[in-house]
Amino acid sequence: MAKTTRKVPALNASSMADISFLLLTFFLLVSNMDVDSGLARRLPPPPQTEEQTTVDVQRRNLLVVLVNSQNETMVTNQQGTEWYTNAEELRGTGSKVALKDRVKEFVLNTSNSEQLPELTEEDFGPPIGIVPVTDQHVVSIQNDATTSYKTYIAVQNEVVRAYNELREEGARKYFNTSYDELTEDQQNQINDLYPQRISEAEPKNYGGQ
């Protein structure tokens, strides 16, 4: 009697693609992805010529922010010098004045101090009108070539946060609304009132000093 060979039934794999897609979607939804904090800054347009121009800045108009190889930040101007040893101190923990607040004080010079940038009156149009501003101030940021990226970003964020707060406060004062709710023309008025005058030097080997 001849033996009969049974065929093994084929495995139906038609639904494997759907299962794989569902698993991929699940992991994308529940996974956390690290995102580096960055800066939103509009860079100035490139010069029309290749000529290098040197701008002389009076000492009172200059706020210098130096970050060394030990990730310590020194902030100095004619009023004095402050040291920050970590990102928490930059944000104003303990007895430290936050870096953003030092920048705001420097930019505004509400006390008309001779050790802070000189005030000049400018007309910014209605409803702002003629107000005194420090139109020649410069915040100079310099870091060591070995400064950690984390510290560099922390310093940058605090300086930019100072200008963002000034613009928000200006929008509330002159337009009675938040900066984000302003029209483009109104935002330009506030930007002209508080321009980001930030100078960034090429990293150098300052060391720990």
TIKOLNU-857818 format. One record per residue (C-alpha): residue in one letter; x, y, z. Coordinates in nm, 3 decimals. Layout:
BEGIN
{resn a, c1 X, c2 Y, c3 Z}
...
***
This chain:
BEGIN
{resn m, c1 0.000, c2 0.000, c3 0.000}
{resn a, c1 0.157, c2 0.336, c3 -0.110}
{resn k, c1 0.239, c2 0.587, c3 0.159}
{resn t, c1 0.071, c2 0.927, c3 0.132}
{resn t, c1 0.277, c2 1.242, c3 0.207}
{resn r, c1 0.097, c2 1.508, c3 0.401}
{resn k, c1 0.168, c2 1.866, c3 0.295}
{resn v, c1 0.254, c2 2.109, c3 0.571}
{resn p, c1 0.008, c2 2.400, c3 0.556}
{resn a, c1 0.172, c2 2.730, c3 0.461}
{resn l, c1 0.194, c2 3.000, c3 0.726}
{resn n, c1 -0.020, c2 3.300, c3 0.646}
{resn a, c1 0.216, c2 3.600, c3 0.687}
{resn s, c1 -0.007, c2 3.859, c3 0.525}
{resn s, c1 -0.069, c2 4.037, c3 0.855}
{resn m, c1 0.300, c2 4.063, c3 0.961}
{resn a, c1 0.345, c2 4.396, c3 0.785}
{resn d, c1 0.049, c2 4.543, c3 0.975}
{resn i, c1 0.184, c2 4.414, c3 1.308}
{resn s, c1 0.531, c2 4.557, c3 1.237}
{resn f, c1 0.382, c2 4.896, c3 1.149}
{resn l, c1 0.176, c2 4.899, c3 1.470}
{resn l, c1 0.484, c2 4.814, c3 1.680}
{resn l, c1 0.688, c2 5.088, c3 1.512}
{resn t, c1 0.412, c2 5.341, c3 1.572}
{resn f, c1 0.390, c2 5.236, c3 1.938}
{resn f, c1 0.763, c2 5.285, c3 2.002}
{resn l, c1 0.763, c2 5.623, c3 1.826}
{resn l, c1 0.478, c2 5.742, c3 2.047}
{resn v, c1 0.620, c2 5.627, c3 2.381}
{resn s, c1 0.991, c2 5.700, c3 2.323}
{resn n, c1 1.154, c2 6.017, c3 2.454}
{resn m, c1 1.400, c2 6.194, c3 2.226}
{resn d, c1 1.658, c2 6.436, c3 2.368}
{resn v, c1 1.645, c2 6.779, c3 2.207}
{resn d, c1 1.926, c2 7.031, c3 2.253}
{resn s, c1 1.814, c2 7.371, c3 2.364}
{resn g, c1 1.894, c2 7.628, c3 2.101}
{resn l, c1 1.874, c2 7.993, c3 2.025}
{resn a, c1 1.628, c2 8.183, c3 1.810}
{resn r, c1 1.831, c2 8.469, c3 1.672}
{resn r, c1 1.811, c2 8.651, c3 1.340}
{resn l, c1 2.162, c2 8.706, c3 1.207}
{resn p, c1 2.245, c2 9.035, c3 1.035}
{resn p, c1 2.278, c2 9.030, c3 0.656}
{resn p, c1 2.630, c2 8.982, c3 0.514}
{resn p, c1 2.819, c2 9.300, c3 0.429}
{resn q, c1 2.803, c2 9.421, c3 0.071}
{resn t, c1 3.182, c2 9.441, c3 0.051}
{resn e, c1 3.463, c2 9.239, c3 0.203}
{resn e, c1 3.605, c2 9.538, c3 0.386}
{resn q, c1 3.649, c2 9.484, c3 0.759}
{resn t, c1 3.530, c2 9.773, c3 0.973}
{resn t, c1 3.641, c2 9.831, c3 1.331}
{resn v, c1 3.394, c2 9.981, c3 1.575}
{resn d, c1 3.538, c2 10.164, c3 1.874}
{resn v, c1 3.325, c2 10.104, c3 2.182}
{resn q, c1 3.359, c2 10.321, c3 2.491}
{resn r, c1 3.430, c2 10.120, c3 2.804}
{resn r, c1 3.103, c2 10.224, c3 2.968}
{resn n, c1 2.910, c2 10.087, c3 2.670}
{resn l, c1 3.065, c2 9.740, c3 2.692}
{resn l, c1 2.949, c2 9.443, c3 2.901}
{resn v, c1 3.199, c2 9.156, c3 2.868}
{resn v, c1 3.093, c2 8.796, c3 2.931}
{resn l, c1 3.391, c2 8.558, c3 2.944}
{resn v, c1 3.359, c2 8.178, c3 2.983}
{resn n, c1 3.681, c2 7.992, c3 3.068}
{resn s, c1 3.790, c2 7.630, c3 3.028}
{resn q, c1 3.655, c2 7.547, c3 3.376}
{resn n, c1 3.306, c2 7.652, c3 3.260}
{resn e, c1 3.313, c2 7.954, c3 3.489}
{resn t, c1 3.158, c2 8.276, c3 3.363}
{resn m, c1 3.295, c2 8.621, c3 3.439}
{resn v, c1 3.070, c2 8.920, c3 3.373}
{resn t, c1 3.240, c2 9.257, c3 3.394}
{resn n, c1 3.181, c2 9.622, c3 3.315}
{resn q, c1 3.270, c2 9.953, c3 3.480}
{resn q, c1 3.034, c2 9.878, c3 3.769}
{resn g, c1 3.227, c2 9.567, c3 3.873}
{resn t, c1 3.281, c2 9.197, c3 3.813}
{resn e, c1 3.064, c2 8.895, c3 3.894}
{resn w, c1 3.162, c2 8.526, c3 3.873}
{resn y, c1 2.923, c2 8.239, c3 3.802}
{resn t, c1 3.042, c2 7.883, c3 3.855}
{resn n, c1 2.748, c2 7.690, c3 3.706}
{resn a, c1 2.423, c2 7.718, c3 3.512}
{resn e, c1 2.213, c2 7.745, c3 3.830}
{resn e, c1 2.401, c2 8.056, c3 3.939}
{resn l, c1 2.359, c2 8.203, c3 3.591}
{resn r, c1 1.984, c2 8.174, c3 3.648}
{resn g, c1 2.011, c2 8.358, c3 3.982}
{resn t, c1 2.012, c2 8.086, c3 4.249}
{resn g, c1 2.132, c2 8.170, c3 4.597}
{resn s, c1 2.266, c2 8.522, c3 4.643}
{resn k, c1 2.366, c2 8.564, c3 4.279}
{resn v, c1 2.198, c2 8.820, c3 4.055}
{resn a, c1 2.084, c2 8.637, c3 3.742}
{resn l, c1 2.288, c2 8.708, c3 3.431}
{resn k, c1 1.974, c2 8.816, c3 3.242}
{resn d, c1 1.902, c2 9.076, c3 3.512}
{resn r, c1 2.256, c2 9.216, c3 3.486}
{resn v, c1 2.212, c2 9.243, c3 3.110}
{resn k, c1 1.875, c2 9.418, c3 3.148}
{resn e, c1 2.018, c2 9.667, c3 3.398}
{resn f, c1 2.307, c2 9.732, c3 3.160}
{resn v, c1 2.080, c2 9.785, c3 2.857}
{resn l, c1 1.826, c2 10.008, c3 3.034}
{resn n, c1 2.049, c2 10.222, c3 3.261}
{resn t, c1 1.737, c2 10.355, c3 3.433}
{resn s, c1 1.953, c2 10.533, c3 3.693}
{resn n, c1 2.147, c2 10.719, c3 3.421}
{resn s, c1 2.472, c2 10.597, c3 3.575}
{resn e, c1 2.799, c2 10.720, c3 3.425}
{resn q, c1 2.929, c2 10.362, c3 3.460}
{resn l, c1 2.659, c2 10.225, c3 3.229}
{resn p, c1 2.590, c2 10.298, c3 2.859}
{resn e, c1 2.509, c2 10.657, c3 2.772}
{resn l, c1 2.143, c2 10.744, c3 2.722}
{resn t, c1 2.031, c2 10.927, c3 2.408}
{resn e, c1 1.677, c2 11.028, c3 2.312}
{resn e, c1 1.524, c2 10.870, c3 2.002}
{resn d, c1 1.180, c2 10.888, c3 1.840}
{resn f, c1 1.027, c2 10.544, c3 1.780}
{resn g, c1 0.691, c2 10.669, c3 1.656}
{resn p, c1 0.351, c2 10.641, c3 1.827}
{resn p, c1 0.260, c2 10.513, c3 2.075}
{resn i, c1 0.621, c2 10.485, c3 2.202}
{resn g, c1 0.731, c2 10.837, c3 2.113}
{resn i, c1 1.063, c2 10.986, c3 2.221}
{resn v, c1 1.239, c2 10.784, c3 2.490}
{resn p, c1 1.600, c2 10.766, c3 2.616}
{resn v, c1 1.783, c2 10.448, c3 2.509}
{resn t, c1 2.137, c2 10.311, c3 2.524}
{resn d, c1 2.182, c2 10.289, c3 2.148}
{resn q, c1 2.558, c2 10.223, c3 2.170}
{resn h, c1 2.562, c2 9.938, c3 2.422}
{resn v, c1 2.730, c2 9.608, c3 2.331}
{resn v, c1 2.722, c2 9.271, c3 2.509}
{resn s, c1 3.045, c2 9.093, c3 2.417}
{resn i, c1 3.047, c2 8.713, c3 2.463}
{resn q, c1 3.380, c2 8.531, c3 2.451}
{resn n, c1 3.448, c2 8.170, c3 2.543}
{resn d, c1 3.744, c2 7.938, c3 2.569}
{resn a, c1 3.797, c2 7.684, c3 2.292}
{resn t, c1 3.740, c2 7.404, c3 2.546}
{resn t, c1 3.426, c2 7.548, c3 2.708}
{resn s, c1 3.153, c2 7.285, c3 2.728}
{resn y, c1 2.862, c2 7.318, c3 2.487}
{resn k, c1 2.619, c2 7.303, c3 2.779}
{resn t, c1 2.775, c2 7.606, c3 2.948}
{resn y, c1 2.801, c2 7.796, c3 2.621}
{resn i, c1 2.430, c2 7.744, c3 2.551}
{resn a, c1 2.338, c2 7.835, c3 2.911}
{resn v, c1 2.519, c2 8.170, c3 2.880}
{resn q, c1 2.369, c2 8.240, c3 2.539}
{resn n, c1 2.019, c2 8.157, c3 2.660}
{resn e, c1 2.044, c2 8.395, c3 2.956}
{resn v, c1 2.167, c2 8.685, c3 2.742}
{resn v, c1 1.895, c2 8.633, c3 2.481}
{resn r, c1 1.635, c2 8.587, c3 2.757}
{resn a, c1 1.721, c2 8.936, c3 2.884}
{resn y, c1 1.635, c2 9.092, c3 2.547}
{resn n, c1 1.321, c2 8.878, c3 2.516}
{resn e, c1 1.199, c2 8.998, c3 2.855}
{resn l, c1 1.272, c2 9.361, c3 2.766}
{resn r, c1 1.069, c2 9.324, c3 2.446}
{resn e, c1 0.784, c2 9.155, c3 2.630}
{resn e, c1 0.782, c2 9.431, c3 2.894}
{resn g, c1 0.793, c2 9.695, c3 2.620}
{resn a, c1 0.497, c2 9.537, c3 2.440}
{resn r, c1 0.295, c2 9.533, c3 2.763}
{resn k, c1 0.387, c2 9.894, c3 2.843}
{resn y, c1 0.326, c2 10.057, c3 2.505}
{resn f, c1 0.070, c2 9.826, c3 2.339}
{resn n, c1 -0.097, c2 9.664, c3 2.642}
{resn t, c1 -0.050, c2 9.313, c3 2.499}
{resn s, c1 0.215, c2 9.044, c3 2.469}
{resn y, c1 0.495, c2 9.066, c3 2.215}
{resn d, c1 0.364, c2 8.762, c3 2.026}
{resn e, c1 0.026, c2 8.932, c3 1.979}
{resn l, c1 0.175, c2 9.243, c3 1.816}
{resn t, c1 0.155, c2 9.311, c3 1.445}
{resn e, c1 0.476, c2 9.289, c3 1.242}
{resn d, c1 0.511, c2 9.668, c3 1.238}
{resn q, c1 0.459, c2 9.689, c3 1.613}
{resn q, c1 0.716, c2 9.414, c3 1.672}
{resn n, c1 0.962, c2 9.608, c3 1.457}
{resn q, c1 0.906, c2 9.913, c3 1.678}
{resn i, c1 0.983, c2 9.710, c3 1.990}
{resn n, c1 1.284, c2 9.548, c3 1.821}
{resn d, c1 1.419, c2 9.893, c3 1.734}
{resn l, c1 1.362, c2 10.000, c3 2.094}
{resn y, c1 1.552, c2 9.697, c3 2.230}
{resn p, c1 1.785, c2 9.569, c3 1.956}
{resn q, c1 2.002, c2 9.267, c3 2.028}
{resn r, c1 2.348, c2 9.422, c3 2.030}
{resn i, c1 2.548, c2 9.103, c3 2.091}
{resn s, c1 2.906, c2 9.056, c3 1.979}
{resn e, c1 3.051, c2 8.704, c3 1.971}
{resn a, c1 3.428, c2 8.665, c3 1.945}
{resn e, c1 3.604, c2 8.360, c3 1.806}
{resn p, c1 3.683, c2 8.104, c3 2.083}
{resn k, c1 4.035, c2 8.130, c3 2.222}
{resn n, c1 4.247, c2 7.936, c3 2.471}
{resn y, c1 4.195, c2 8.154, c3 2.776}
{resn g, c1 4.250, c2 7.860, c3 3.012}
{resn g, c1 4.120, c2 7.865, c3 3.367}
{resn q, c1 4.211, c2 8.227, c3 3.432}
***
